[in-house]
């Protein structure tokens, strides 16, 4: 996993959320919980992952991510970057 890829994914998350919230996205710190802040619900999370897959061009696999971290920006973006870097 590269730090750059994780930052790129985090930026994509912010971009996707901005289109859904009329640009009103708070600063997405690593520990920011999208669900806890009310930005997404469970269906919104599925849409977010689907949009990420479309923009990244590959399937996002969350099987190894701790469920408590699913909607936290930092752990989610790092996990996606880590999975992408696997052979």
SULCOR-V165578 format. One record per helix or strand of 2 or more residues. SS is the DSSP state (helix for helix, strand for strand). FROM is the first residue (numbers start at 1). TO is the last residue. If there is no record, write none. Layout:
[[SS & FROM & TO] [SS & FROM & TO]]
//
This chain:
[[helix & 3 & 20] [helix & 42 & 56] [helix & 67 & 69] [helix & 73 & 85]]
//
